[in-house]
Amino acid sequence: MKAALNFVFLVLFAPLTFAEEERTREEWRAQLVEAAREQTRYTLHYDGSYQRIAYPMGDVPIDRGVCTDVVIRAYRALGKDLQQLVHEDMQAHFALYPKNWGLSRPDRNIDHRRVPNLQTYFKRFGQSLPVTENSDLQPGDLLTWMLPGNLPHIGVVSDRRSADGKRPLIIHNIGVGVQEEDALNVAPLTGHYRFIP
């Protein structure tokens, strides 16, 4: 009886093998891409206006948003609230985050909706990978760009590819609502992140 209980305990609580961990990561990435893609159906406008929102789990109206909202909503669909995660880390480590906005303390209404803050968070708690244009990109990876006018931008790498098969599509909101399109080379890349909580 004791041997049987020990076996059950080992099966239920044994650490995942490398193959199992990789399969779990692949499933997470696939779900993240699907959650980002789903937004192409209902987030039809770009709106970067400052708004007071609930906390945690606060959001602007679902029919609008900015590039960061694509990422935030995709992670939220998988049970991870970047609004709360970023805010709590900024409260504890404010000095590590960019000072681009002249704030003296975190603002839970907007901090998670700013690309440089997400970049800092992903560097701290995810993987910051080499910035390449294609070779090692995986579905669910997060890319950042610097658009003309020094406007930071972020998008999710899709599991679908361009018509010629050479580039992954990007799921992002660059001004006309959430789109899944051939946009890898929309501007110079500034970051490549993999964040699987």
Secondary structure, DSSP 8 states (H G I E B T S, - for coil): -HHHHHHHHHHHH----HHHHHHHHHHHHHHHHHHHHHGGGT--EE--------SSS----TTEE-HHHHHHHHHHHTT--HHHHHHHHHHH-GGGS--TT--SS--TTTGGGSHHHHHHHHHHHSEE----SSTT--TT-EEEEEETTTEEEEEEEEEEE-TTSSSEEEEEESSSSEEEES-TTSS-EEEEEE---
